[in-house]
Amino acid sequence: MTTQTPVVYAEHLDAGYLPGINILNDCSLVANKGELIGIIGPNGAGKSTLLKSIFGQVNVRSGKIWLNGEDITGLKANKLVSKGVAFVPQTNNVFPSLTIEENLQMGVFQTPKRFDERFEFVTSLFPDLGKRRSQKAGSLSGGERQMVAMGRALMIDPSVLLLDEPSAGLSPVRQDETFLRVREVNQAGVTVIMVEQNARRCLQICDRAYVLDQGHDAHTGTGRELLNDPKMIELYLGNLADL
């Protein structure tokens, strides 16, 4: 650990959905303030389970999770949102029958008086959301929905933004746009932890990354280190990334 208090510190997590069956096995992660952390690895490695463990959606059987030095292990999602943890799931991440503006309002339902202030911030990052605020989210493309989902998550002014495979199902052009947006959000001062199937692109934009394998953090390093590691290329990048 560094001398500063990490925004998120997960230590030796064992976690899973079914009794007696762990998806995560002695898994640890550190995200410092302002960092963009990538989580990559083969299918079934436990990447999304790690995010859901941080967000209180998976039973953590052993280990601890801290947010800015506070033990948040096992807290439910609504409590975590009030403490500044924002989560964007891979699917079903917008309210299709609501307008863009109404979706963003849902992001501050616990603190509605902050809407104007946070709307100004979010639309400074994503101007299209302001221009199209009255459009129904259900009429948007997959990439546009992802932008709304990220915008809604940012409405709470989060300490950390958890993204679960933000580029999944998008065209290559939309994927590139999504990665640019994630980087812009991070550069605006938001700590980001991102699970991503496109390992190569993830490593290109992240500060540090964790490679999960069979529920364990098998490798860690800067994005550049892992991107140029022959072992990583052989084991993971060859079949995980768009070459």
Secondary structure by P-SEA (a helix, b strand, c coil): cccccccbbbcccccccccccccccbbbbbbccccbbbbbbccccaaaaaaaaaacccccccccccccccccccccaaaaaaabbbbbcccccccccccaaaaaaaaacccccaaaaaaaaaaaacaaaaaacccccccccaaaaaaaaaaaaacccccbbbbccccccccaaaaaaaaaaaaaaaaabbbbbbbccaaaaaaacccbbbbbccccccccccaaaaaacaaaaaccccccccc
